[in-house]
């Protein structure tokens, strides 16, 4: 009897193993109440983009479904973008690396309009489920309109810059670059979702590169000279402007050796000085003017400044110069 049991034992173990492998996992009672479209959402395709979500209210569930829709778009775009980065012969490397981290952020901020609540469920009193969808055309057309509009605005600046002086060329090229830079991730999204937008993607990329290169060429041609202040006490303002230019990579030349093609900067501080409760107070305006070789004013700007110090009027002027430095960092004068 024992020998028979030992002979049958391997067969019993083999049958037990097969049974355990073939047994499917038993769904939980909660899972059995969930609709199939929620457990396995439909794939994007057929001209539609989908997302599912849940929440304590229908509104919350819908918001989550739209967030999921955008997250799925982001995965699709990022995947195709990486493929483009490694295989597309016309891609400019530094633009690609600049844009790689912008795509996910851009997708997450895109508005989803004209969406539909395709299906919904209410499996519990505080649980709502939603399947939302949007036609792909309704999703991409607002992006297309924005890109075309903003590219046109940048192109107008570019045309204006062609016959302008170096400073204006730099100014307008920098503005055109600022306009078109944020369009690149959006153009990538369009081209990833529909190859028909590939020409728009290329046009946007080429325009951005053109403006960036023009800006750099104009920047290299710019030279600045800062005229000495008529009042030596106001020299801190001239030093502040010179420092702001140097920080941005613009060469500042000695006034005594200023070439004709350089831009001369003059500063005219109009300040009042007062003393109150033991403090020295300096306040007023600083007019900053830029002149070309013919001494023609090509740009000017006025800054309001204020400085307070308990030490001396000179210390108050230094504080006012620091205020000018902060304003230049917030918004450069060109």
Backbone as numpy.savetxt, mean C-alpha at the origin, in Angstrom:
# Nx Ny Nz CAx CAy CAz Cx Cy Cz
-6.67 -78.63 20.92 -7.50 -77.43 20.92 -6.64 -76.17 20.92
-5.61 -76.20 21.70 -4.71 -75.06 21.78 -4.00 -74.86 20.44
-3.63 -76.01 19.80 -2.96 -75.89 18.50 -3.91 -75.28 17.46
-5.20 -75.64 17.52 -6.17 -75.08 16.57 -6.32 -73.57 16.77
-6.35 -73.15 18.04 -6.49 -71.72 18.34 -5.29 -70.93 17.79
-4.07 -71.51 17.97 -2.87 -70.83 17.49 -2.86 -70.74 15.96
-3.42 -71.78 15.30 -3.47 -71.74 13.84 -4.47 -70.70 13.34
-5.57 -70.50 14.08 -6.60 -69.55 13.66 -6.30 -68.11 14.06
-5.38 -67.93 15.02 -5.11 -66.58 15.55 -4.65 -65.59 14.47
-3.71 -65.93 13.57 -3.32 -64.96 12.52 -4.48 -64.53 11.64
-5.34 -65.49 11.30 -6.47 -65.15 10.45 -7.43 -64.19 11.15
-7.64 -64.42 12.48 -8.52 -63.54 13.25 -7.96 -62.13 13.31
-6.63 -62.04 13.53 -5.98 -60.72 13.61 -6.09 -60.00 12.27
-5.91 -60.72 11.15 -5.99 -60.11 9.82 -7.38 -59.56 9.55
-8.43 -60.37 9.92 -9.81 -59.92 9.72 -10.12 -58.70 10.57
-9.59 -58.67 11.81 -9.84 -57.53 12.69 -9.21 -56.26 12.13
-8.00 -56.40 11.57 -7.31 -55.25 10.97 -8.08 -54.71 9.79
-8.57 -55.58 8.92 -9.34 -55.14 7.76 -10.60 -54.40 8.18
-11.23 -54.90 9.22 -12.47 -54.29 9.68 -12.21 -52.89 10.21
-11.10 -52.73 10.95 -10.80 -51.41 11.52 -10.44 -50.41 10.44
-9.79 -50.90 9.34 -9.41 -49.98 8.26 -10.60 -49.55 7.44
-11.56 -50.44 7.27 -12.70 -50.13 6.41 -13.78 -49.34 7.13
-13.69 -49.25 8.44 -14.73 -48.55 9.19 -14.60 -47.05 9.00
-15.64 -46.37 8.57 -15.62 -44.92 8.36 -15.85 -44.21 9.68
-15.24 -43.00 9.89 -15.45 -42.27 11.13 -16.92 -41.86 11.26
-17.43 -41.99 12.44 -18.83 -41.64 12.69 -18.96 -40.15 12.92
-19.75 -39.45 12.12 -19.90 -38.01 12.32 -20.58 -37.72 13.64
-20.18 -36.59 14.25 -20.78 -36.19 15.52 -22.21 -35.74 15.27
-23.06 -35.73 16.32 -24.45 -35.26 16.14 -24.50 -33.84 15.58
-23.54 -32.96 15.99 -23.53 -31.58 15.49 -23.25 -31.55 13.99
-22.28 -32.41 13.55 -21.94 -32.43 12.14 -23.07 -32.96 11.28
-23.86 -33.87 11.85 -24.96 -34.45 11.07 -26.03 -33.40 10.77
-26.09 -32.32 11.55 -27.11 -31.28 11.33 -26.63 -30.19 10.37
-25.33 -30.19 9.99 -24.80 -29.15 9.13 -25.03 -29.50 7.67
-25.36 -28.51 6.85 -25.61 -28.78 5.43 -24.31 -29.11 4.70
-24.44 -29.86 3.62 -23.27 -30.29 2.85 -22.54 -29.09 2.25
-23.27 -28.05 1.84 -22.62 -26.89 1.22 -21.72 -26.14 2.19
-21.99 -26.32 3.51 -21.13 -25.68 4.51 -19.90 -26.54 4.80
-20.11 -27.85 4.90 -18.99 -28.75 5.18 -18.03 -28.83 4.00
-18.57 -28.80 2.79 -17.74 -28.83 1.57 -18.21 -27.71 0.64
-17.74 -26.49 0.86 -18.20 -25.35 0.05 -17.87 -25.55 -1.42
-18.69 -25.00 -2.31 -18.41 -25.13 -3.75 -17.12 -24.40 -4.13
-16.44 -24.94 -5.12 -15.21 -24.33 -5.60 -15.52 -23.13 -6.49
-14.66 -22.14 -6.47 -14.82 -21.00 -7.37 -14.77 -21.49 -8.82
-15.67 -21.00 -9.62 -15.71 -21.42 -11.02 -17.05 -21.12 -11.62
-17.13 -21.31 -12.93 -18.39 -21.04 -13.61 -18.79 -19.58 -13.54
-17.80 -18.69 -13.40 -18.11 -17.26 -13.32 -18.53 -16.79 -11.96
-18.38 -17.65 -10.92 -18.79 -17.27 -9.56 -17.63 -17.44 -8.58
-17.65 -16.62 -7.52 -16.73 -16.72 -6.39 -17.58 -16.96 -5.15
-17.14 -17.89 -4.26 -17.95 -18.30 -3.13 -17.21 -18.12 -1.80
-18.02 -18.07 -0.74 -17.47 -18.06 0.61 -18.54 -18.50 1.59
-18.12 -19.17 2.67 -19.07 -19.59 3.71 -18.67 -18.96 5.03
-19.66 -18.77 5.89 -19.38 -18.20 7.20 -20.44 -18.56 8.20
-20.11 -18.38 9.46 -21.08 -18.62 10.52 -20.99 -17.52 11.56
-22.06 -17.33 12.28 -22.08 -16.30 13.31 -23.32 -16.42 14.17
-23.39 -15.58 15.18 -24.54 -15.61 16.08 -25.76 -14.93 15.46
-25.51 -14.14 14.40 -26.60 -13.50 13.66 -26.36 -13.71 12.17
-27.41 -13.46 11.38 -27.25 -13.58 9.93 -26.23 -12.56 9.42
-26.26 -11.36 10.00 -25.32 -10.32 9.57 -23.88 -10.74 9.82
-23.64 -11.28 11.01 -22.28 -11.73 11.35 -21.85 -12.88 10.45
-22.75 -13.81 10.19 -22.42 -14.95 9.33 -22.14 -14.49 7.90
-22.88 -13.48 7.43 -22.65 -12.96 6.08 -21.29 -12.29 5.98
-20.94 -11.49 7.00 -19.62 -10.85 7.02 -18.51 -11.89 6.98
-18.67 -12.96 7.74 -17.67 -14.02 7.74 -17.60 -14.73 6.39
-18.75 -14.88 5.74 -18.78 -15.53 4.42 -18.04 -14.67 3.39
-18.22 -13.35 3.45 -17.54 -12.47 2.51 -16.03 -12.44 2.80
-15.67 -12.49 4.09 -14.24 -12.57 4.43 -13.63 -13.86 3.91
-14.38 -14.95 4.01 -13.91 -16.24 3.48 -13.79 -16.18 1.97
-14.74 -15.52 1.32 -14.69 -15.37 -0.15 -13.40 -14.65 -0.55
-13.07 -13.57 0.15 -11.85 -12.83 -0.17 -10.60 -13.65 0.14
-10.65 -14.41 1.23 -9.49 -15.25 1.58 -9.24 -16.30 0.50
-10.31 -16.86 -0.06 -10.14 -17.85 -1.12 -9.62 -17.21 -2.40
-10.06 -15.98 -2.67 -9.52 -15.24 -3.82 -8.03 -14.99 -3.61
-7.66 -14.63 -2.38 -6.25 -14.35 -2.07 -5.38 -15.56 -2.31
-5.86 -16.74 -1.94 -5.10 -17.98 -2.16 -4.91 -18.21 -3.66
-5.99 -18.02 -4.43 -5.90 -18.22 -5.87 -4.91 -17.25 -6.50
-5.01 -15.97 -6.13 -4.15 -14.95 -6.71 -2.70 -15.17 -6.31
-2.46 -15.46 -5.03 -1.09 -15.66 -4.55 -0.44 -16.84 -5.24
-1.22 -17.92 -5.44 -0.68 -19.10 -6.11 -0.28 -18.78 -7.55
-1.15 -18.10 -8.28 -0.85 -17.76 -9.67 0.23 -16.69 -9.75
0.27 -15.82 -8.75 1.30 -14.78 -8.72 2.67 -15.41 -8.56
2.80 -16.40 -7.65 4.10 -17.07 -7.47 4.52 -17.78 -8.75
3.54 -18.38 -9.44 3.84 -19.04 -10.71 4.34 -18.00 -11.71
3.68 -16.85 -11.75 4.09 -15.77 -12.65 5.49 -15.29 -12.29
5.77 -15.18 -11.01 7.06 -14.65 -10.56 8.21 -15.51 -11.04
8.00 -16.82 -11.11 9.09 -17.71 -11.48 9.15 -18.03 -12.97
8.03 -17.85 -13.71 8.04 -18.31 -15.09 7.83 -17.21 -16.12
7.28 -16.07 -15.74 6.96 -15.03 -16.71 8.23 -14.29 -17.12
8.53 -14.26 -18.39 9.79 -13.68 -18.87 9.79 -12.16 -18.80
8.61 -11.53 -18.81 8.55 -10.08 -18.87 8.46 -9.42 -17.50
8.58 -10.21 -16.45 8.42 -9.66 -15.10 9.68 -8.93 -14.68
9.51 -7.76 -14.10 10.64 -7.00 -13.56 10.80 -7.39 -12.10
11.98 -7.90 -11.77 12.18 -8.56 -10.48 11.88 -7.65 -9.31
12.38 -6.42 -9.33 12.21 -5.62 -8.12 10.77 -5.17 -7.93
10.03 -5.04 -9.03 8.61 -4.73 -8.89 7.88 -5.91 -8.28
8.25 -7.12 -8.70 7.61 -8.32 -8.17 7.83 -8.44 -6.66
9.06 -8.23 -6.22 9.34 -8.38 -4.80 8.64 -7.29 -3.99
8.53 -6.07 -4.58 7.82 -5.00 -3.90 6.35 -5.38 -3.71
5.77 -6.02 -4.73 4.33 -6.26 -4.73 3.94 -7.54 -3.99
4.89 -8.44 -3.77 4.54 -9.76 -3.25 3.81 -9.69 -1.91
4.21 -8.75 -1.05 3.59 -8.69 0.27 2.33 -7.83 0.27
2.01 -7.17 -0.90 0.85 -6.28 -0.95 -0.43 -6.99 -1.36
-0.30 -8.15 -2.01 -1.47 -8.77 -2.61 -2.50 -9.18 -1.56
-2.05 -9.89 -0.54 -2.98 -10.38 0.48 -3.68 -9.21 1.17
-2.92 -8.17 1.49 -3.51 -6.99 2.14 -4.52 -6.31 1.23
-4.18 -6.21 -0.05 -5.08 -5.56 -1.01 -6.38 -6.33 -1.17
-6.27 -7.66 -1.31 -7.47 -8.48 -1.47 -8.38 -8.34 -0.25
-7.80 -8.36 0.95 -8.60 -8.29 2.18 -9.39 -6.99 2.29
-8.90 -5.93 1.63 -9.57 -4.62 1.72 -10.55 -4.36 0.58
-10.64 -5.28 -0.38 -11.51 -5.04 -1.52 -12.98 -5.09 -1.11
-13.79 -4.16 -1.57 -15.22 -4.21 -1.27 -15.90 -5.28 -2.12
-16.81 -6.01 -1.53 -17.57 -7.03 -2.26 -19.00 -6.51 -2.38
-19.32 -5.99 -3.54 -20.68 -5.49 -3.78 -21.41 -6.45 -4.70
-22.70 -6.31 -4.77 -23.56 -7.14 -5.63 -23.45 -8.63 -5.27
-23.10 -8.93 -4.01 -23.05 -10.34 -3.61 -24.47 -10.84 -3.35
-24.60 -12.16 -3.33 -25.90 -12.78 -3.04 -25.75 -13.79 -1.92
-26.76 -13.86 -1.08 -26.83 -14.93 -0.09 -27.49 -16.12 -0.78
-26.67 -17.07 -1.20 -27.16 -18.18 -2.01 -27.89 -19.22 -1.17
-27.35 -19.49 0.02 -27.98 -20.46 0.92 -27.72 -20.03 2.36
-28.61 -20.46 3.24 -28.41 -20.17 4.66 -29.06 -21.27 5.49
-28.61 -21.39 6.72 -29.16 -22.39 7.64 -29.10 -21.83 9.05
-29.97 -22.37 9.90 -30.06 -21.92 11.29 -30.12 -23.17 12.18
-28.95 -23.86 12.31 -28.97 -25.15 13.02 -29.17 -25.03 14.53
-28.95 -23.86 15.09 -29.15 -23.66 16.52 -29.61 -22.22 16.74
-30.18 -21.96 17.90 -30.78 -20.64 18.12 -29.75 -19.51 18.03
-28.48 -19.80 18.33 -27.43 -18.77 18.28 -26.38 -19.10 17.22
-26.78 -19.84 16.18 -25.83 -20.20 15.14 -26.48 -20.09 13.77
-25.89 -19.24 12.94 -26.37 -19.05 11.57 -25.24 -19.43 10.60
-25.61 -20.04 9.50 -24.66 -20.41 8.46 -25.07 -19.75 7.15
-24.08 -19.28 6.39 -24.37 -18.57 5.15 -23.40 -19.01 4.06
-23.93 -19.22 2.86 -23.12 -19.39 1.66 -23.36 -18.15 0.80
-22.32 -17.35 0.62 -22.43 -16.12 -0.18 -21.69 -16.31 -1.50
-22.16 -15.62 -2.51 -21.50 -15.70 -3.81 -21.59 -14.37 -4.54
-20.64 -14.14 -5.43 -20.65 -12.95 -6.26 -20.17 -13.35 -7.65
-20.82 -12.79 -8.65 -20.35 -13.07 -10.01 -18.95 -12.48 -10.20
-18.11 -13.22 -10.85 -16.73 -12.76 -11.03 -16.68 -11.41 -11.73
-17.54 -11.21 -12.72 -17.55 -9.94 -13.45 -17.91 -8.78 -12.53
-18.86 -9.00 -11.62 -19.24 -7.95 -10.68 -18.10 -7.65 -9.70
-17.25 -8.63 -9.47 -16.12 -8.44 -8.55 -14.97 -7.69 -9.22
-14.71 -8.00 -10.49 -13.52 -7.44 -11.14 -13.77 -6.10 -11.83
-15.00 -5.82 -12.25 -15.22 -4.60 -13.02 -14.93 -3.32 -12.24
-15.31 -3.21 -10.97 -14.93 -2.00 -10.23 -13.41 -1.82 -10.16
-12.66 -2.92 -10.04 -11.20 -2.85 -10.05 -10.69 -2.35 -11.40
-11.26 -2.88 -12.46 -10.85 -2.46 -13.80 -11.08 -0.97 -14.00
-12.25 -0.47 -13.59 -12.57 0.95 -13.75 -11.59 1.82 -12.97
-11.28 1.41 -11.74 -10.35 2.18 -10.92 -8.97 2.23 -11.56
-8.49 1.09 -12.04 -7.14 1.03 -12.63 -7.08 1.90 -13.89
-8.09 1.81 -14.75 -8.10 2.61 -15.98 -8.15 4.09 -15.64
-8.99 4.46 -14.67 -9.13 5.88 -14.29 -7.83 6.43 -13.72
-7.22 5.71 -12.79 -6.01 6.20 -12.13 -4.81 6.17 -13.07
-4.74 5.19 -13.96 -3.68 5.19 -14.97 -3.79 6.41 -15.87
-5.02 6.80 -16.19 -5.23 7.99 -17.01 -4.80 9.26 -16.29
-5.07 9.31 -14.99 -4.66 10.49 -14.21 -3.14 10.59 -14.15
-2.47 9.45 -13.96 -1.01 9.45 -13.94 -0.43 9.83 -15.30
-1.07 9.36 -16.36 -0.60 9.67 -17.71 -0.68 11.17 -17.99
-1.72 11.82 -17.47 -1.84 13.28 -17.64 -0.68 14.00 -16.96
-0.32 13.56 -15.76 0.83 14.15 -15.06 2.11 13.93 -15.85
2.23 12.75 -16.42 3.42 12.40 -17.20 3.56 13.32 -18.41
2.46 13.60 -19.09 2.51 14.48 -20.25 2.89 15.90 -19.85
2.37 16.34 -18.71 2.71 17.68 -18.21 4.19 17.80 -17.87
4.79 16.69 -17.45 6.18 16.73 -16.98 7.20 16.77 -18.11
6.79 16.42 -19.32 7.77 16.28 -20.41 8.52 17.56 -20.71
7.81 18.69 -20.69 8.44 19.97 -21.03 8.69 20.85 -19.81
8.66 20.24 -18.63 8.83 21.00 -17.39 10.29 21.03 -16.98
10.61 21.87 -15.99 11.97 21.88 -15.46 12.20 20.63 -14.62
13.44 20.42 -14.20 13.81 19.18 -13.51 13.02 18.98 -12.22
12.79 20.06 -11.51 12.05 19.95 -10.25 10.61 19.55 -10.50
9.97 20.15 -11.48 8.59 19.79 -11.81 8.51 18.38 -12.36
9.52 17.98 -13.17 9.53 16.60 -13.67 9.61 15.62 -12.51
10.49 15.92 -11.57 10.60 15.05 -10.40 9.27 15.01 -9.64
8.69 16.18 -9.42 7.43 16.28 -8.68 6.33 15.46 -9.33
6.14 15.63 -10.61 5.03 14.97 -11.32 5.29 13.48 -11.50
6.55 13.11 -11.75 6.87 11.69 -11.86 6.67 10.98 -10.53
7.06 11.66 -9.43 6.87 11.07 -8.10 5.38 10.89 -7.79
4.57 11.88 -8.19 3.13 11.77 -7.97 2.53 10.66 -8.83
2.97 10.54 -10.08 2.48 9.47 -10.95 2.88 8.10 -10.41
4.09 8.00 -9.87 4.53 6.75 -9.27 3.68 6.42 -8.05
3.38 7.44 -7.25 2.55 7.22 -6.05 1.14 6.76 -6.43
0.62 7.28 -7.54 -0.73 6.89 -7.98 -0.74 5.45 -8.48
0.26 5.09 -9.29 0.23 3.77 -9.95 0.75 2.63 -9.08
1.55 2.94 -8.06 2.07 1.87 -7.20 0.99 0.98 -6.61
-0.05 1.55 -5.97 -1.12 0.72 -5.39 -1.96 -0.01 -6.43
-1.85 0.37 -7.70 -2.64 -0.30 -8.74 -2.04 -1.65 -9.13
-0.74 -1.83 -8.87 -0.08 -3.06 -9.32 -0.67 -4.32 -8.67
-0.88 -4.35 -7.34 -1.51 -5.56 -6.77 -2.90 -5.79 -7.35
-3.65 -4.71 -7.59 -5.00 -4.86 -8.13 -4.98 -5.39 -9.56
-4.00 -4.92 -10.35 -3.87 -5.44 -11.71 -3.47 -6.90 -11.69
-2.64 -7.29 -10.71 -2.26 -8.69 -10.57 -3.48 -9.55 -10.23
-4.35 -9.02 -9.37 -5.58 -9.75 -9.01 -6.44 -9.98 -10.25
-6.63 -8.93 -11.05 -7.43 -9.06 -12.26 -6.86 -10.11 -13.20
-5.55 -10.02 -13.46 -4.91 -10.94 -14.40 -4.94 -12.38 -13.89
-4.91 -12.55 -12.57 -4.95 -13.90 -11.99 -6.34 -14.51 -12.09
-7.36 -13.68 -11.98 -8.73 -14.19 -12.04 -9.23 -14.35 -13.47
-8.66 -13.55 -14.40 -9.12 -13.61 -15.79 -7.95 -13.18 -16.69
-7.48 -14.06 -17.52 -6.34 -13.77 -18.39 -6.64 -12.67 -19.40
-7.89 -12.34 -19.60 -8.24 -11.25 -20.52 -7.70 -9.92 -20.02
-7.37 -9.84 -18.71 -6.83 -8.61 -18.14 -5.30 -8.56 -18.16
-4.69 -9.52 -18.79 -3.23 -9.53 -18.87 -2.67 -8.26 -19.52
-3.24 -7.76 -20.62 -2.71 -6.51 -21.20 -2.80 -5.32 -20.24
-3.87 -5.24 -19.45 -4.01 -4.15 -18.49 -2.96 -4.27 -17.40
-2.67 -5.50 -17.00 -1.62 -5.74 -16.00 -0.27 -5.26 -16.53
0.06 -5.62 -17.77 1.35 -5.23 -18.35 1.43 -3.72 -18.50
0.35 -3.11 -18.95 0.34 -1.66 -19.14 0.57 -0.95 -17.81
-0.07 -1.43 -16.75 0.07 -0.80 -15.43 1.49 -0.95 -14.92
2.08 -2.11 -15.13 3.44 -2.36 -14.66 4.45 -1.50 -15.42
4.29 -1.43 -16.73 5.21 -0.64 -17.54 5.10 0.84 -17.21
3.88 1.32 -16.95 3.69 2.72 -16.60 4.38 3.04 -15.28
4.20 2.17 -14.30 4.83 2.38 -13.00 6.35 2.45 -13.12
6.91 1.54 -13.91 8.36 1.54 -14.10 8.83 2.80 -14.81
8.07 3.26 -15.77 8.43 4.47 -16.51 8.48 5.67 -15.57
7.47 5.79 -14.70 7.43 6.93 -13.78 8.55 6.82 -12.75
8.80 5.61 -12.27 9.86 5.43 -11.27 11.23 5.79 -11.84
11.49 5.37 -13.07 12.78 5.67 -13.69 12.91 7.15 -14.00
11.82 7.78 -14.45 11.85 9.22 -14.72 12.13 9.99 -13.44
11.50 9.57 -12.36 11.73 10.25 -11.08 13.19 10.15 -10.66
13.77 8.95 -10.81 15.17 8.77 -10.42 16.11 9.59 -11.29
15.84 9.64 -12.60 16.68 10.46 -13.49 16.58 11.93 -13.12
15.36 12.40 -12.86 15.18 13.81 -12.49 15.86 14.11 -11.17
15.79 13.15 -10.25 16.41 13.36 -8.93 17.92 13.52 -9.05
18.53 12.72 -9.93 19.99 12.79 -10.10 20.43 14.12 -10.70
19.56 14.77 -11.43 19.93 16.04 -12.07 19.71 17.24 -11.15
19.07 17.03 -10.01 18.76 18.15 -9.12 19.93 18.48 -8.21
20.24 19.76 -8.10 21.24 20.28 -7.16 20.64 21.48 -6.45
20.97 21.64 -5.17 20.39 22.72 -4.39 21.47 23.54 -3.71
21.22 24.82 -3.63 22.05 25.73 -2.84 21.12 26.52 -1.93
21.48 26.65 -0.67 20.65 27.38 0.28 21.33 28.70 0.62
20.65 29.78 0.33 21.21 31.09 0.60 21.27 31.34 2.10
22.32 32.00 2.52 22.50 32.28 3.94 21.41 33.24 4.42
20.99 33.04 5.66 19.98 33.91 6.23 20.55 35.30 6.46
19.75 36.33 6.19 20.21 37.71 6.41 20.49 37.96 7.89
19.74 37.31 8.74 19.97 37.41 10.19 20.61 36.10 10.65
21.85 36.13 11.14 22.52 34.90 11.57 21.73 34.10 12.59
20.88 34.77 13.38 20.09 34.07 14.38 19.08 33.12 13.75
18.76 33.37 12.45 17.78 32.53 11.76 18.43 31.37 11.01
19.74 31.22 11.15 20.46 30.17 10.45 19.94 28.75 10.74
19.41 28.47 11.96 18.87 27.12 12.21 17.81 26.67 11.21
17.04 27.61 10.67 16.02 27.23 9.68 16.68 26.77 8.38
17.75 27.46 7.96 18.48 27.04 6.75 19.12 25.67 6.96
19.66 25.45 8.15 20.27 24.15 8.46 19.22 23.04 8.46
18.03 23.35 8.92 16.95 22.37 8.94 16.57 21.96 7.52
16.45 22.92 6.61 16.10 22.62 5.22 17.21 21.82 4.55
18.47 22.21 4.80 19.61 21.47 4.22 19.62 20.02 4.70
19.33 19.82 5.98 19.30 18.46 6.54 18.16 17.65 5.91
16.99 18.28 5.71 15.85 17.58 5.11 16.17 17.14 3.68
16.86 17.99 2.93 17.24 17.62 1.57 18.25 16.47 1.56
19.25 16.56 2.44 20.28 15.51 2.50 19.69 14.17 2.89
18.74 14.16 3.82 18.10 12.91 4.24 17.40 12.22 3.08
16.93 12.98 2.12 16.22 12.43 0.96 17.13 12.19 -0.23
18.43 12.36 -0.01 19.40 12.02 -1.04 19.66 13.12 -2.05
19.26 14.36 -1.75 19.52 15.47 -2.66 20.80 16.19 -2.24
21.73 16.41 -3.17 22.97 17.10 -2.82 22.73 18.59 -2.57
23.33 19.09 -1.48 23.25 20.50 -1.13 24.65 21.08 -1.29
24.80 22.07 -2.20 26.09 22.63 -2.53 26.34 23.92 -1.76
27.60 24.24 -1.63 27.97 25.50 -0.99 27.52 26.66 -1.87
26.94 27.67 -1.26 26.39 28.79 -2.01 27.44 29.50 -2.86
28.68 29.56 -2.36 29.75 30.26 -3.09 30.13 29.53 -4.36
29.81 28.23 -4.44 30.14 27.45 -5.64 28.88 26.89 -6.30
27.81 27.66 -6.23 26.51 27.20 -6.75 26.47 27.34 -8.27
26.34 26.24 -9.02 26.29 26.33 -10.49 24.97 26.93 -10.96
24.97 27.38 -12.20 23.79 28.06 -12.75 22.57 27.14 -12.79
22.79 25.86 -13.08 21.66 24.93 -13.22 21.08 24.49 -11.87
21.75 24.84 -10.78 21.26 24.44 -9.45 20.06 25.29 -9.04
19.27 24.74 -8.14 18.10 25.45 -7.61 18.52 26.16 -6.32
18.29 27.45 -6.30 18.63 28.23 -5.11 17.41 28.33 -4.20
17.65 28.09 -2.91 16.56 28.15 -1.93 16.81 29.34 -1.01
15.82 30.19 -0.93 15.89 31.31 0.00 14.84 31.15 1.08
15.18 31.57 2.30 14.26 31.48 3.42 14.04 32.87 3.99
12.79 33.19 4.22 12.45 34.47 4.82 11.59 34.24 6.06
12.22 34.16 7.24 11.44 34.01 8.46 10.83 35.35 8.87
9.55 35.32 9.21 8.87 36.48 9.76 8.36 36.09 11.13
9.15 36.45 12.16 8.90 35.95 13.50 8.72 37.08 14.50
7.92 36.80 15.48 7.79 37.73 16.62 8.33 37.03 17.86
8.93 37.80 18.74 9.50 37.24 19.97 8.80 37.86 21.17
8.54 37.03 22.15 7.82 37.49 23.34 8.34 36.71 24.54
7.98 37.18 25.71 8.34 36.47 26.93 7.14 36.50 27.85
6.77 35.31 28.36 5.60 35.22 29.21 5.83 34.16 30.28
5.61 34.55 31.53 5.73 33.63 32.67 7.10 32.93 32.68
8.12 33.66 32.31 9.47 33.11 32.36 9.88 32.32 31.13
9.03 32.27 30.12 9.34 31.52 28.90 9.56 32.47 27.73
10.56 32.15 26.90 10.80 32.87 25.66 9.98 32.21 24.55
9.23 33.02 23.82 8.32 32.49 22.80 8.65 33.11 21.45
8.86 32.26 20.45 9.10 32.69 19.08 8.02 32.05 18.20
7.32 32.87 17.42 6.30 32.31 16.53 6.14 33.19 15.30
5.65 32.58 14.23 5.47 33.31 12.99 5.49 32.37 11.80
6.04 32.82 10.69 6.07 32.02 9.46 7.48 31.99 8.88
7.74 30.95 8.09 8.97 30.85 7.32 8.58 30.62 5.87
8.89 31.60 5.01 8.63 31.46 3.57 9.84 30.82 2.91
9.58 29.72 2.22 10.65 29.00 1.53 10.41 29.12 0.03
11.38 29.70 -0.69 11.23 29.91 -2.13 12.38 29.26 -2.88
12.05 28.66 -4.02 13.05 28.03 -4.87 13.17 28.81 -6.17
14.40 29.14 -6.56 14.67 29.94 -7.75 15.49 29.12 -8.75
15.21 29.34 -10.05 16.02 28.69 -11.07 17.24 29.56 -11.40
17.98 29.18 -12.44 19.20 29.91 -12.79 18.96 31.35 -13.19
17.74 31.66 -13.64 17.38 33.04 -14.01 16.76 33.80 -12.85
16.87 33.21 -11.66 16.32 33.79 -10.42 14.79 33.89 -10.45
14.17 33.08 -11.28 12.71 33.01 -11.32 12.22 32.04 -10.25
11.21 32.47 -9.48 10.64 31.60 -8.44 9.85 30.48 -9.11
10.28 29.24 -8.90 9.59 28.11 -9.52 8.69 27.38 -8.53
8.89 27.64 -7.25 8.02 27.03 -6.25 8.22 27.76 -4.93
7.15 27.88 -4.16 7.27 28.52 -2.85 6.26 27.90 -1.89
6.57 28.00 -0.64 5.67 27.45 0.39 5.90 28.20 1.69
4.84 28.34 2.44 4.92 29.02 3.74 4.62 28.02 4.86
5.45 28.07 5.90 5.28 27.20 7.07 5.10 28.05 8.32
4.15 27.66 9.12 3.97 28.31 10.42 4.81 27.59 11.46
5.51 28.35 12.28 6.40 27.76 13.27 6.19 28.42 14.62
6.59 27.69 15.65 6.50 28.21 17.01 7.51 27.49 17.88
8.21 28.24 18.73 9.17 27.64 19.65 9.09 28.28 21.02
9.20 27.47 22.05 9.12 27.95 23.44 10.30 27.38 24.21
10.96 28.23 24.99 12.07 27.76 25.81 12.21 28.66 27.04
12.63 28.06 28.14 12.88 28.83 29.36 14.31 29.35 29.41
15.15 28.95 28.43 16.57 29.29 28.48 16.87 30.66 27.88
16.52 30.86 26.60 16.90 32.08 25.90 16.12 32.19 24.60
16.10 33.39 23.98 15.45 33.54 22.67 16.07 32.62 21.63
17.39 32.44 21.67 18.05 31.56 20.71 17.56 30.12 20.84
17.39 29.69 22.10 16.88 28.34 22.33 15.46 28.20 21.81
14.65 29.27 21.92 13.29 29.24 21.40 13.30 29.13 19.87
14.26 29.82 19.22 14.39 29.72 17.77 14.76 28.29 17.37
15.65 27.67 18.13 16.01 26.27 17.85 14.79 25.35 17.95
13.93 25.62 18.92 12.70 24.82 19.06 11.77 25.06 17.87
11.71 26.30 17.41 10.88 26.59 16.23 11.43 25.87 15.00
12.78 25.81 14.89 13.40 25.10 13.77 13.08 23.61 13.83
13.00 23.05 15.05 12.62 21.65 15.20 11.19 21.43 14.73
10.33 22.43 14.99 8.95 22.34 14.50 8.90 22.33 12.98
9.77 23.14 12.35 9.85 23.13 10.89 10.33 21.77 10.39
11.30 21.20 11.07 11.83 19.88 10.69 10.72 18.83 10.72
9.87 18.87 11.75 8.77 17.91 11.86 7.79 18.09 10.70
7.50 19.34 10.34 6.56 19.59 9.25 7.12 19.13 7.91
8.43 19.29 7.73 9.05 18.82 6.49 9.01 17.30 6.40
9.12 16.63 7.52 9.02 15.16 7.52 7.62 14.70 7.21
6.63 15.43 7.71 5.24 15.07 7.44 4.87 15.34 5.99
5.33 16.48 5.46 5.05 16.83 4.06 6.20 17.66 3.54
6.99 17.03 2.67 8.16 17.71 2.11 7.69 18.87 1.23
8.54 19.85 1.06 8.10 21.07 0.36 8.03 20.90 -1.15
8.42 19.74 -1.69 8.16 19.45 -3.11 8.12 17.95 -3.31
